[in-house]
Amino acid sequence: MTRFDVGDRVRVKAAFPPGHRRTPHYIRGKRGVVERVCGAFPNPEELAYSFSGEPKRILYRVRFKQQEIWPDYGGPEKDLLELELYEHWLEAA
Amino acid sequence: MSEKRPHDMGGEPGGPIDTVDHGMKFWEKQANALRNTLTSRKLVRLDELRRAAEDLGARYYELEYFERTTHALRQVLLEHGLISEAELTAKMAEVRKRYD
């Protein structure tokens, strides 16, 4: 059961919890589009502290426009960045 | 808001890039072999090792790659009780004697 489908617009949570996190700071709060659903994996943010990582979390590949990520980006509008992000870091946009 | 952890460097100026292949020292190969054995047997997880390396904070960049990963391995083995501080200290003293 996945919360998002390919083509859905999502926003990365602008959250800053302490500890081992798999979402880089520079992408937090940014908007993108789901490019694919990668599958379900044990949650690495729990595995990092020796817990089981269950329940598994859905991992998505999300596509972002470079121009929307970097304020001083000098490249063309078509330049993209794809990141793999877990469902609990995403909200509907 | 928590501070960025040391591995989270995306978007920061990269500085000069060292493209020289420095090879691996003997101890680095041993450290790598030990880490691969322990992770493939699931005695420790890469996620735990990454977390323990990030926990180094500012020291993360003072250490070289294999120093950092070996520190992490030490930390996680201690956490799991697979080795004790006393055993490690005794073993290190024993090994050091071979070179004195």
N, CA and C atoms of all chains as a GROMACS GRO file, in nm:
protein
  579
    1MET      N    1   0.086  -0.120   0.000
    1MET     CA    2   0.000   0.000   0.000
    1MET      C    3   0.089   0.124   0.000
    2THR      N    4   0.084   0.197  -0.108
    2THR     CA    5   0.170   0.315  -0.116
    2THR      C    6   0.084   0.441  -0.112
    3ARG      N    7   0.138   0.542  -0.048
    3ARG     CA    8   0.062   0.667  -0.031
    3ARG      C    9   0.066   0.751  -0.159
    4PHE      N   10   0.175   0.739  -0.236
    4PHE     CA   11   0.190   0.819  -0.357
    4PHE      C   12   0.208   0.731  -0.479
    5ASP      N   13   0.170   0.784  -0.596
    5ASP     CA   14   0.187   0.714  -0.724
    5ASP      C   15   0.280   0.796  -0.813
    6VAL      N   16   0.324   0.730  -0.921
    6VAL     CA   17   0.408   0.799  -1.019
    6VAL      C   18   0.333   0.921  -1.071
    7GLY      N   19   0.400   1.035  -1.077
    7GLY     CA   20   0.338   1.158  -1.127
    7GLY      C   21   0.283   1.247  -1.016
    8ASP      N   22   0.268   1.194  -0.896
    8ASP     CA   23   0.216   1.276  -0.785
    8ASP      C   24   0.316   1.385  -0.746
    9ARG      N   25   0.261   1.502  -0.718
    9ARG     CA   26   0.345   1.613  -0.670
    9ARG      C   27   0.362   1.598  -0.518
   10VAL      N   28   0.484   1.605  -0.473
   10VAL     CA   29   0.511   1.588  -0.330
   10VAL      C   30   0.602   1.701  -0.280
   11ARG      N   31   0.600   1.718  -0.150
   11ARG     CA   32   0.689   1.814  -0.086
   11ARG      C   33   0.766   1.738   0.020
   12VAL      N   34   0.897   1.762   0.026
   12VAL     CA   35   0.978   1.698   0.129
   12VAL      C   36   0.954   1.773   0.259
   13LYS      N   37   0.933   1.700   0.365
   13LYS     CA   38   0.907   1.766   0.493
   13LYS      C   39   1.024   1.856   0.533
   14ALA      N   40   0.990   1.975   0.581
   14ALA     CA   41   1.094   2.066   0.629
   14ALA      C   42   1.113   2.038   0.777
   15ALA      N   43   1.156   1.916   0.807
   15ALA     CA   44   1.175   1.872   0.945
   15ALA      C   45   1.324   1.856   0.972
   16PHE      N   46   1.364   1.881   1.095
   16PHE     CA   47   1.507   1.877   1.129
   16PHE      C   48   1.530   1.798   1.257
   17PRO      N   49   1.485   1.672   1.258
   17PRO     CA   50   1.505   1.592   1.378
   17PRO      C   51   1.652   1.554   1.395
   18PRO      N   52   1.695   1.535   1.519
   18PRO     CA   53   1.833   1.492   1.540
   18PRO      C   54   1.849   1.346   1.496
   19GLY      N   55   1.972   1.300   1.490
   19GLY     CA   56   1.998   1.160   1.462
   19GLY      C   57   2.024   1.129   1.317
   20HIS      N   58   2.035   0.999   1.288
   20HIS     CA   59   2.068   0.951   1.154
   20HIS      C   60   1.947   0.963   1.064
   21ARG      N   61   1.955   1.047   0.962
   21ARG     CA   62   1.844   1.072   0.871
   21ARG      C   63   1.889   1.052   0.728
   22ARG      N   64   1.799   1.001   0.643
   22ARG     CA   65   1.836   0.969   0.505
   22ARG      C   66   1.786   1.073   0.404
   23THR      N   67   1.755   1.190   0.451
   23THR     CA   68   1.708   1.297   0.363
   23THR      C   69   1.801   1.416   0.379
   24PRO      N   70   1.879   1.449   0.274
   24PRO     CA   71   1.975   1.559   0.291
   24PRO      C   72   1.906   1.693   0.322
   25HIS      N   73   1.977   1.776   0.394
   25HIS     CA   74   1.919   1.905   0.435
   25HIS      C   75   1.877   1.990   0.315
   26TYR      N   76   1.957   1.987   0.208
   26TYR     CA   77   1.931   2.081   0.099
   26TYR      C   78   1.798   2.056   0.028
   27ILE      N   79   1.740   1.935   0.045
   27ILE     CA   80   1.616   1.904  -0.027
   27ILE      C   81   1.493   1.921   0.062
   28ARG      N   82   1.514   1.944   0.191
   28ARG     CA   83   1.400   1.954   0.282
   28ARG      C   84   1.318   2.080   0.250
   29GLY      N   85   1.188   2.062   0.242
   29GLY     CA   86   1.098   2.174   0.209
   29GLY      C   87   1.079   2.194   0.059
   30LYS      N   88   1.151   2.117  -0.025
   30LYS     CA   89   1.141   2.137  -0.171
   30LYS      C   90   1.031   2.048  -0.231
   31ARG      N   91   0.980   2.094  -0.347
   31ARG     CA   92   0.874   2.022  -0.416
   31ARG      C   93   0.929   1.944  -0.534
   32GLY      N   94   0.873   1.826  -0.555
   32GLY     CA   95   0.913   1.743  -0.668
   32GLY      C   96   0.798   1.654  -0.712
   33VAL      N   97   0.830   1.564  -0.807
   33VAL     CA   98   0.729   1.474  -0.864
   33VAL      C   99   0.781   1.330  -0.851
   34VAL      N  100   0.692   1.240  -0.811
   34VAL     CA  101   0.731   1.100  -0.796
   34VAL      C  102   0.764   1.042  -0.934
   35GLU      N  103   0.883   0.991  -0.950
   35GLU     CA  104   0.929   0.935  -1.078
   35GLU      C  105   0.906   0.784  -1.080
   36ARG      N  106   0.926   0.718  -0.967
   36ARG     CA  107   0.895   0.574  -0.955
   36ARG      C  108   0.882   0.535  -0.809
   37VAL      N  109   0.816   0.423  -0.791
   37VAL     CA  110   0.807   0.364  -0.657
   37VAL      C  111   0.912   0.254  -0.654
   38CYS      N  112   1.010   0.267  -0.566
   38CYS     CA  113   1.123   0.174  -0.566
   38CYS      C  114   1.092   0.045  -0.490
   39GLY      N  115   0.998   0.050  -0.397
   39GLY     CA  116   0.967  -0.069  -0.318
   39GLY      C  117   0.968  -0.038  -0.170
   40ALA      N  118   0.953  -0.145  -0.091
   40ALA     CA  119   0.948  -0.130   0.055
   40ALA      C  120   1.077  -0.184   0.116
   41PHE      N  121   1.134  -0.109   0.208
   41PHE     CA  122   1.262  -0.148   0.269
   41PHE      C  123   1.257  -0.123   0.420
   42PRO      N  124   1.334  -0.202   0.495
   42PRO     CA  125   1.344  -0.173   0.639
   42PRO      C  126   1.392  -0.028   0.658
   43ASN      N  127   1.334   0.039   0.754
   43ASN     CA  128   1.363   0.181   0.775
   43ASN      C  129   1.507   0.200   0.825
   44PRO      N  130   1.595   0.258   0.742
   44PRO     CA  131   1.736   0.270   0.780
   44PRO      C  132   1.757   0.363   0.900
   45GLU      N  133   1.661   0.455   0.922
   45GLU     CA  134   1.674   0.548   1.034
   45GLU      C  135   1.653   0.476   1.167
   46GLU      N  136   1.587   0.359   1.162
   46GLU     CA  137   1.572   0.274   1.280
   46GLU      C  138   1.685   0.171   1.288
   47LEU      N  139   1.719   0.114   1.172
   47LEU     CA  140   1.830   0.018   1.168
   47LEU      C  141   1.958   0.080   1.223
   48ALA      N  142   1.974   0.209   1.199
   48ALA     CA  143   2.095   0.280   1.243
   48ALA      C  144   2.113   0.275   1.394
   49TYR      N  145   2.000   0.256   1.466
   49TYR     CA  146   2.006   0.249   1.612
   49TYR      C  147   1.976   0.107   1.661
   50SER      N  148   1.999   0.010   1.572
   50SER     CA  149   1.991  -0.133   1.607
   50SER      C  150   1.850  -0.186   1.630
   51PHE      N  151   1.749  -0.109   1.585
   51PHE     CA  152   1.613  -0.163   1.587
   51PHE      C  153   1.589  -0.239   1.457
   52SER      N  154   1.474  -0.308   1.449
   52SER     CA  155   1.450  -0.400   1.338
   52SER      C  156   1.428  -0.331   1.203
   53GLY      N  157   1.386  -0.205   1.206
   53GLY     CA  158   1.354  -0.136   1.080
   53GLY      C  159   1.212  -0.168   1.032
   54GLU      N  160   1.138  -0.246   1.110
   54GLU     CA  161   0.999  -0.278   1.075
   54GLU      C  162   0.905  -0.178   1.144
   55PRO      N  163   0.792  -0.140   1.086
   55PRO     CA  164   0.747  -0.181   0.953
   55PRO      C  165   0.834  -0.120   0.843
   56LYS      N  166   0.838  -0.190   0.730
   56LYS     CA  167   0.914  -0.138   0.616
   56LYS      C  168   0.854  -0.006   0.568
   57ARG      N  169   0.936   0.074   0.507
   57ARG     CA  170   0.890   0.203   0.453
   57ARG      C  171   0.901   0.202   0.301
   58ILE      N  172   0.807   0.271   0.237
   58ILE     CA  173   0.811   0.280   0.091
   58ILE      C  174   0.915   0.384   0.051
   59LEU      N  175   0.998   0.344  -0.045
   59LEU     CA  176   1.101   0.435  -0.098
   59LEU      C  177   1.056   0.482  -0.237
   60TYR      N  178   1.066   0.611  -0.260
   60TYR     CA  179   1.028   0.670  -0.389
   60TYR      C  180   1.148   0.737  -0.452
   61ARG      N  181   1.153   0.734  -0.585
   61ARG     CA  182   1.249   0.821  -0.654
   61ARG      C  183   1.171   0.947  -0.693
   62VAL      N  184   1.221   1.060  -0.648
   62VAL     CA  185   1.150   1.187  -0.668
   62VAL      C  186   1.236   1.278  -0.755
   63ARG      N  187   1.170   1.340  -0.851
   63ARG     CA  188   1.240   1.425  -0.948
   63ARG      C  189   1.219   1.572  -0.911
   64PHE      N  190   1.328   1.645  -0.907
   64PHE     CA  191   1.325   1.788  -0.873
   64PHE      C  192   1.388   1.868  -0.986
   65LYS      N  193   1.348   1.994  -0.998
   65LYS     CA  194   1.416   2.084  -1.092
   65LYS      C  195   1.534   2.147  -1.021
   66GLN      N  196   1.649   2.140  -1.085
   66GLN     CA  197   1.769   2.198  -1.024
   66GLN      C  198   1.748   2.346  -0.988
   67GLN      N  199   1.679   2.417  -1.077
   67GLN     CA  200   1.658   2.561  -1.054
   67GLN      C  201   1.576   2.587  -0.927
   68GLU      N  202   1.496   2.487  -0.888
   68GLU     CA  203   1.414   2.508  -0.768
   68GLU      C  204   1.490   2.472  -0.640
   69ILE      N  205   1.602   2.403  -0.659
   69ILE     CA  206   1.678   2.360  -0.540
   69ILE      C  207   1.785   2.462  -0.503
   70TRP      N  208   1.856   2.510  -0.607
   70TRP     CA  209   1.969   2.600  -0.581
   70TRP      C  210   1.934   2.741  -0.625
   71PRO      N  211   1.932   2.836  -0.534
   71PRO     CA  212   1.890   2.974  -0.568
   71PRO      C  213   1.978   3.038  -0.677
   72ASP      N  214   2.105   2.999  -0.684
   72ASP     CA  215   2.196   3.061  -0.781
   72ASP      C  216   2.228   2.966  -0.897
   73TYR      N  217   2.138   2.870  -0.923
   73TYR     CA  218   2.167   2.770  -1.027
   73TYR      C  219   2.171   2.834  -1.165
   74GLY      N  220   2.280   2.814  -1.239
   74GLY     CA  221   2.298   2.882  -1.367
   74GLY      C  222   2.261   2.798  -1.488
   75GLY      N  223   2.228   2.671  -1.467
   75GLY     CA  224   2.198   2.581  -1.579
   75GLY      C  225   2.057   2.598  -1.630
   76PRO      N  226   2.025   2.524  -1.740
   76PRO     CA  227   1.892   2.537  -1.800
   76PRO      C  228   1.780   2.481  -1.714
   77GLU      N  229   1.659   2.521  -1.747
   77GLU     CA  230   1.540   2.484  -1.670
   77GLU      C  231   1.517   2.334  -1.671
   78LYS      N  232   1.562   2.268  -1.782
   78LYS     CA  233   1.534   2.123  -1.796
   78LYS      C  234   1.623   2.037  -1.707
   79ASP      N  235   1.723   2.095  -1.644
   79ASP     CA  236   1.812   2.016  -1.558
   79ASP      C  237   1.736   1.963  -1.436
   80LEU      N  238   1.756   1.832  -1.412
   80LEU     CA  239   1.680   1.767  -1.306
   80LEU      C  240   1.774   1.703  -1.205
   81LEU      N  241   1.719   1.676  -1.088
   81LEU     CA  242   1.789   1.598  -0.987
   81LEU      C  243   1.691   1.493  -0.936
   82GLU      N  244   1.736   1.370  -0.928
   82GLU     CA  245   1.650   1.264  -0.873
   82GLU      C  246   1.709   1.213  -0.743
   83LEU      N  247   1.624   1.202  -0.644
   83LEU     CA  248   1.667   1.154  -0.512
   83LEU      C  249   1.573   1.044  -0.467
   84GLU      N  250   1.626   0.948  -0.396
   84GLU     CA  251   1.541   0.844  -0.339
   84GLU      C  252   1.511   0.878  -0.194
   85LEU      N  253   1.381   0.890  -0.166
   85LEU     CA  254   1.336   0.940  -0.036
   85LEU      C  255   1.227   0.848   0.020
   86TYR      N  256   1.227   0.832   0.150
   86TYR     CA  257   1.128   0.745   0.214
   86TYR      C  258   0.996   0.819   0.236
   87GLU      N  259   0.890   0.738   0.234
   87GLU     CA  260   0.755   0.792   0.241
   87GLU      C  261   0.733   0.885   0.361
   88HIS      N  262   0.793   0.850   0.474
   88HIS     CA  263   0.767   0.932   0.594
   88HIS      C  264   0.831   1.070   0.587
   89TRP      N  265   0.911   1.094   0.481
   89TRP     CA  266   0.969   1.227   0.460
   89TRP      C  267   0.888   1.309   0.359
   90LEU      N  268   0.781   1.252   0.305
   90LEU     CA  269   0.708   1.318   0.197
   90LEU      C  270   0.566   1.352   0.239
   91GLU      N  271   0.516   1.464   0.185
   91GLU     CA  272   0.375   1.497   0.201
   91GLU      C  273   0.319   1.541   0.066
   92ALA      N  274   0.188   1.534   0.050
   92ALA     CA  275   0.126   1.573  -0.077
   92ALA      C  276   0.145   1.723  -0.100
   93ALA      N  277   0.175   1.761  -0.224
   93ALA     CA  278   0.195   1.904  -0.256
   93ALA      C  279   0.090   1.948  -0.358
   94MET      N  280   1.582   2.309   1.594
   94MET     CA  281   1.634   2.252   1.469
   94MET      C  282   1.773   2.194   1.495
   95SER      N  283   1.790   2.067   1.456
   95SER     CA  284   1.920   2.004   1.481
   95SER      C  285   2.019   2.046   1.373
   96GLU      N  286   2.145   2.045   1.412
   96GLU     CA  287   2.254   2.078   1.320
   96GLU      C  288   2.267   1.970   1.214
   97LYS      N  289   2.320   2.010   1.098
   97LYS     CA  290   2.353   1.910   0.996
   97LYS      C  291   2.460   1.818   1.052
   98ARG      N  292   2.449   1.688   1.022
   98ARG     CA  293   2.555   1.597   1.062
   98ARG      C  294   2.665   1.600   0.956
   99PRO      N  295   2.787   1.557   0.994
   99PRO     CA  296   2.903   1.586   0.909
   99PRO      C  297   2.899   1.525   0.769
  100HIS      N  298   2.826   1.415   0.751
  100HIS     CA  299   2.821   1.351   0.619
  100HIS      C  300   2.732   1.427   0.522
  101ASP      N  301   2.645   1.513   0.574
  101ASP     CA  302   2.540   1.576   0.494
  101ASP      C  303   2.596   1.703   0.429
  102MET      N  304   2.675   1.683   0.323
  102MET     CA  305   2.754   1.793   0.267
  102MET      C  306   2.701   1.840   0.132
  103GLY      N  307   2.588   1.785   0.088
  103GLY     CA  308   2.534   1.823  -0.042
  103GLY      C  309   2.510   1.973  -0.052
  104GLY      N  310   2.558   2.034  -0.160
  104GLY     CA  311   2.536   2.176  -0.182
  104GLY      C  312   2.642   2.266  -0.125
  105GLU      N  313   2.734   2.209  -0.048
  105GLU     CA  314   2.842   2.292   0.007
  105GLU      C  315   2.957   2.300  -0.095
  106PRO      N  316   3.036   2.408  -0.089
  106PRO     CA  317   3.149   2.417  -0.182
  106PRO      C  318   3.240   2.295  -0.164
  107GLY      N  319   3.280   2.235  -0.275
  107GLY     CA  320   3.356   2.111  -0.269
  107GLY      C  321   3.504   2.131  -0.242
  108GLY      N  322   3.559   2.245  -0.287
  108GLY     CA  323   3.702   2.266  -0.277
  108GLY      C  324   3.776   2.179  -0.378
  109PRO      N  325   3.909   2.180  -0.370
  109PRO     CA  326   3.987   2.101  -0.466
  109PRO      C  327   3.962   1.951  -0.446
  110ILE      N  328   3.967   1.878  -0.556
  110ILE     CA  329   3.942   1.733  -0.549
  110ILE      C  330   4.073   1.659  -0.574
  111ASP      N  331   4.107   1.573  -0.479
  111ASP     CA  332   4.228   1.490  -0.490
  111ASP      C  333   4.194   1.370  -0.577
  112THR      N  334   4.253   1.363  -0.697
  112THR     CA  335   4.220   1.254  -0.790
  112THR      C  336   4.327   1.145  -0.791
  113VAL      N  337   4.426   1.158  -0.701
  113VAL     CA  338   4.533   1.059  -0.696
  113VAL      C  339   4.482   0.931  -0.627
  114ASP      N  340   4.511   0.816  -0.687
  114ASP     CA  341   4.475   0.689  -0.624
  114ASP      C  342   4.581   0.658  -0.519
  115HIS      N  343   4.544   0.665  -0.392
  115HIS     CA  344   4.641   0.644  -0.284
  115HIS      C  345   4.656   0.496  -0.247
  116GLY      N  346   4.578   0.410  -0.312
  116GLY     CA  347   4.584   0.268  -0.278
  116GLY      C  348   4.535   0.244  -0.137
  117MET      N  349   4.551   0.121  -0.091
  117MET     CA  350   4.509   0.088   0.045
  117MET      C  351   4.627   0.034   0.124
  118LYS      N  352   4.644   0.088   0.245
  118LYS     CA  353   4.747   0.036   0.335
  118LYS      C  354   4.704  -0.103   0.384
  119PHE      N  355   4.800  -0.178   0.436
  119PHE     CA  356   4.769  -0.314   0.480
  119PHE      C  357   4.659  -0.315   0.585
  120TRP      N  358   4.672  -0.226   0.684
  120TRP     CA  359   4.572  -0.224   0.792
  120TRP      C  360   4.434  -0.184   0.739
  121GLU      N  361   4.434  -0.103   0.632
  121GLU     CA  362   4.306  -0.060   0.575
  121GLU      C  363   4.237  -0.178   0.507
  122LYS      N  364   4.316  -0.263   0.442
  122LYS     CA  365   4.259  -0.384   0.381
  122LYS      C  366   4.204  -0.477   0.489
  123GLN      N  367   4.278  -0.489   0.599
  123GLN     CA  368   4.231  -0.573   0.710
  123GLN      C  369   4.101  -0.518   0.769
  124ALA      N  370   4.100  -0.385   0.787
  124ALA     CA  371   3.982  -0.320   0.844
  124ALA      C  372   3.861  -0.341   0.754
  125ASN      N  373   3.883  -0.329   0.624
  125ASN     CA  374   3.776  -0.347   0.526
  125ASN      C  375   3.725  -0.491   0.529
  126ALA      N  376   3.819  -0.586   0.537
  126ALA     CA  377   3.781  -0.728   0.539
  126ALA      C  378   3.697  -0.758   0.663
  127LEU      N  379   3.740  -0.703   0.777
  127LEU     CA  380   3.668  -0.726   0.902
  127LEU      C  381   3.527  -0.667   0.894
  128ARG      N  382   3.520  -0.546   0.842
  128ARG     CA  383   3.390  -0.480   0.830
  128ARG      C  384   3.297  -0.558   0.735
  129ASN      N  385   3.353  -0.603   0.621
  129ASN     CA  386   3.271  -0.678   0.526
  129ASN      C  387   3.223  -0.810   0.585
  130THR      N  388   3.310  -0.876   0.661
  130THR     CA  389   3.271  -1.003   0.724
  130THR      C  390   3.160  -0.981   0.825
  131LEU      N  391   3.176  -0.878   0.908
  131LEU     CA  392   3.077  -0.852   1.013
  131LEU      C  393   2.943  -0.806   0.957
  132THR      N  394   2.946  -0.730   0.847
  132THR     CA  395   2.819  -0.685   0.788
  132THR      C  396   2.754  -0.798   0.709
  133SER      N  397   2.833  -0.878   0.636
  133SER     CA  398   2.770  -0.986   0.557
  133SER      C  399   2.711  -1.093   0.649
  134ARG      N  400   2.770  -1.109   0.767
  134ARG     CA  401   2.711  -1.204   0.864
  134ARG      C  402   2.603  -1.139   0.949
  135LYS      N  403   2.575  -1.011   0.921
  135LYS     CA  404   2.470  -0.936   0.990
  135LYS      C  405   2.495  -0.919   1.141
  136LEU      N  406   2.622  -0.921   1.179
  136LEU     CA  407   2.655  -0.894   1.320
  136LEU      C  408   2.649  -0.744   1.346
  137VAL      N  409   2.680  -0.667   1.245
  137VAL     CA  410   2.658  -0.522   1.251
  137VAL      C  411   2.595  -0.481   1.117
  138ARG      N  412   2.528  -0.367   1.118
  138ARG     CA  413   2.466  -0.320   0.995
  138ARG      C  414   2.534  -0.193   0.947
  139LEU      N  415   2.537  -0.178   0.814
  139LEU     CA  416   2.597  -0.057   0.757
  139LEU      C  417   2.530   0.069   0.811
  140ASP      N  418   2.400   0.061   0.832
  140ASP     CA  419   2.326   0.178   0.884
  140ASP      C  420   2.380   0.219   1.022
  141GLU      N  421   2.411   0.117   1.104
  141GLU     CA  422   2.468   0.146   1.236
  141GLU      C  423   2.606   0.209   1.222
  142LEU      N  424   2.684   0.156   1.129
  142LEU     CA  425   2.820   0.210   1.111
  142LEU      C  426   2.817   0.354   1.061
  143ARG      N  427   2.725   0.380   0.970
  143ARG     CA  428   2.711   0.518   0.921
  143ARG      C  429   2.673   0.612   1.034
  144ARG      N  430   2.576   0.569   1.114
  144ARG     CA  431   2.532   0.653   1.228
  144ARG      C  432   2.648   0.677   1.324
  145ALA      N  433   2.723   0.572   1.356
  145ALA     CA  434   2.834   0.587   1.451
  145ALA      C  435   2.943   0.678   1.394
  146ALA      N  436   2.966   0.674   1.263
  146ALA     CA  437   3.065   0.765   1.202
  146ALA      C  438   3.014   0.910   1.208
  147GLU      N  439   2.886   0.929   1.178
  147GLU     CA  440   2.830   1.065   1.183
  147GLU      C  441   2.836   1.122   1.325
  148ASP      N  442   2.824   1.033   1.423
  148ASP     CA  443   2.829   1.077   1.563
  148ASP      C  444   2.965   1.139   1.600
  149LEU      N  445   3.065   1.120   1.515
  149LEU     CA  446   3.196   1.182   1.540
  149LEU      C  447   3.188   1.334   1.537
  150GLY      N  448   3.086   1.390   1.473
  150GLY     CA  449   3.073   1.535   1.466
  150GLY      C  450   3.192   1.596   1.395
  151ALA      N  451   3.251   1.700   1.454
  151ALA     CA  452   3.362   1.772   1.390
  151ALA      C  453   3.483   1.682   1.364
  152ARG      N  454   3.499   1.579   1.446
  152ARG     CA  455   3.613   1.488   1.428
  152ARG      C  456   3.606   1.408   1.297
  153TYR      N  457   3.484   1.400   1.242
  153TYR     CA  458   3.460   1.324   1.118
  153TYR      C  459   3.561   1.362   1.010
  154TYR      N  460   3.586   1.490   0.996
  154TYR     CA  461   3.677   1.536   0.889
  154TYR      C  462   3.823   1.543   0.930
  155GLU      N  463   3.848   1.521   1.059
  155GLU     CA  464   3.988   1.513   1.103
  155GLU      C  465   4.044   1.374   1.076
  156LEU      N  466   3.956   1.278   1.060
  156LEU     CA  467   3.997   1.140   1.038
  156LEU      C  468   3.992   1.105   0.891
  157GLU      N  469   4.079   1.014   0.851
  157GLU     CA  470   4.072   0.962   0.716
  157GLU      C  471   3.960   0.859   0.707
  158TYR      N  472   3.926   0.822   0.585
  158TYR     CA  473   3.811   0.734   0.563
  158TYR      C  474   3.817   0.606   0.647
  159PHE      N  475   3.929   0.535   0.641
  159PHE     CA  476   3.935   0.406   0.712
  159PHE      C  477   3.946   0.424   0.864
  160GLU      N  478   3.999   0.536   0.906
  160GLU     CA  479   4.000   0.566   1.051
  160GLU      C  480   3.857   0.586   1.101
  161ARG      N  481   3.781   0.657   1.020
  161ARG     CA  482   3.642   0.689   1.053
  161ARG      C  483   3.558   0.561   1.058
  162THR      N  484   3.573   0.476   0.955
  162THR     CA  485   3.491   0.355   0.951
  162THR      C  486   3.534   0.257   1.060
  163THR      N  487   3.663   0.257   1.093
  163THR     CA  488   3.711   0.167   1.198
  163THR      C  489   3.664   0.215   1.335
  164HIS      N  490   3.663   0.346   1.355
  164HIS     CA  491   3.607   0.402   1.479
  164HIS      C  492   3.462   0.358   1.493
  165ALA      N  493   3.388   0.366   1.382
  165ALA     CA  494   3.246   0.330   1.384
  165ALA      C  495   3.228   0.183   1.419
  166LEU      N  496   3.314   0.100   1.361
  166LEU     CA  497   3.306  -0.044   1.387
  166LEU      C  498   3.331  -0.073   1.535
  167ARG      N  499   3.435  -0.009   1.589
  167ARG     CA  500   3.468  -0.023   1.732
  167ARG      C  501   3.346   0.014   1.818
  168GLN      N  502   3.286   0.128   1.785
  168GLN     CA  503   3.173   0.180   1.861
  168GLN      C  504   3.055   0.082   1.861
  169VAL      N  505   3.022   0.030   1.741
  169VAL     CA  506   2.904  -0.057   1.730
  169VAL      C  507   2.931  -0.194   1.794
  170LEU      N  508   3.054  -0.245   1.782
  170LEU     CA  509   3.088  -0.373   1.847
  170LEU      C  510   3.078  -0.359   1.999
  171LEU      N  511   3.119  -0.244   2.052
  171LEU     CA  512   3.106  -0.219   2.195
  171LEU      C  513   2.959  -0.210   2.236
  172GLU      N  514   2.880  -0.139   2.156
  172GLU     CA  515   2.737  -0.125   2.185
  172GLU      C  516   2.668  -0.261   2.193
  173HIS      N  517   2.705  -0.350   2.100
  173HIS     CA  518   2.642  -0.482   2.095
  173HIS      C  519   2.700  -0.577   2.200
  174GLY      N  520   2.806  -0.534   2.268
  174GLY     CA  521   2.868  -0.621   2.366
  174GLY      C  522   2.946  -0.736   2.304
  175LEU      N  523   2.977  -0.724   2.174
  175LEU     CA  524   3.054  -0.829   2.106
  175LEU      C  525   3.201  -0.823   2.148
  176ILE      N  526   3.247  -0.706   2.187
  176ILE     CA  527   3.377  -0.689   2.251
  176ILE      C  528   3.357  -0.594   2.368
  177SER      N  529   3.451  -0.599   2.463
  177SER     CA  530   3.445  -0.503   2.574
  177SER      C  531   3.564  -0.409   2.563
  178GLU      N  532   3.549  -0.295   2.626
  178GLU     CA  533   3.656  -0.195   2.632
  178GLU      C  534   3.785  -0.262   2.686
  179ALA      N  535   3.770  -0.345   2.791
  179ALA     CA  536   3.885  -0.409   2.855
  179ALA      C  537   3.955  -0.507   2.760
  180GLU      N  538   3.874  -0.586   2.687
  180GLU     CA  539   3.931  -0.682   2.590
  180GLU      C  540   4.007  -0.609   2.480
  181LEU      N  541   3.947  -0.501   2.434
  181LEU     CA  542   4.009  -0.425   2.325
  181LEU      C  543   4.141  -0.363   2.371
  182THR      N  544   4.140  -0.304   2.490
  182THR     CA  545   4.261  -0.242   2.544
  182THR      C  546   4.372  -0.347   2.561
  183ALA      N  547   4.335  -0.463   2.615
  183ALA     CA  548   4.433  -0.570   2.637
  183ALA      C  549   4.490  -0.619   2.504
  184LYS      N  550   4.403  -0.637   2.405
  184LYS     CA  551   4.448  -0.687   2.274
  184LYS      C  552   4.539  -0.585   2.206
  185MET      N  553   4.503  -0.457   2.217
  185MET     CA  554   4.585  -0.353   2.154
  185MET      C  555   4.724  -0.348   2.217
  186ALA      N  556   4.729  -0.367   2.350
  186ALA     CA  557   4.858  -0.367   2.420
  186ALA      C  558   4.941  -0.488   2.375
  187GLU      N  559   4.875  -0.601   2.359
  187GLU     CA  560   4.943  -0.723   2.316
  187GLU      C  561   5.003  -0.706   2.176
  188VAL      N  562   4.923  -0.649   2.086
  188VAL     CA  563   4.970  -0.629   1.948
  188VAL      C  564   5.084  -0.528   1.944
  189ARG      N  565   5.070  -0.422   2.025
  189ARG     CA  566   5.172  -0.316   2.026
  189ARG      C  567   5.307  -0.372   2.069
  190LYS      N  568   5.304  -0.466   2.162
  190LYS     CA  569   5.428  -0.528   2.214
  190LYS      C  570   5.511  -0.592   2.104
  191ARG      N  571   5.442  -0.644   2.002
  191ARG     CA  572   5.513  -0.709   1.890
  191ARG      C  573   5.602  -0.610   1.816
  192TYR      N  574   5.567  -0.483   1.826
  192TYR     CA  575   5.640  -0.381   1.749
  192TYR      C  576   5.736  -0.301   1.835
  193ASP      N  577   5.730  -0.320   1.968
  193ASP     CA  578   5.818  -0.242   2.057
  193ASP      C  579   5.958  -0.303   2.062
   0.00000   0.00000   0.00000
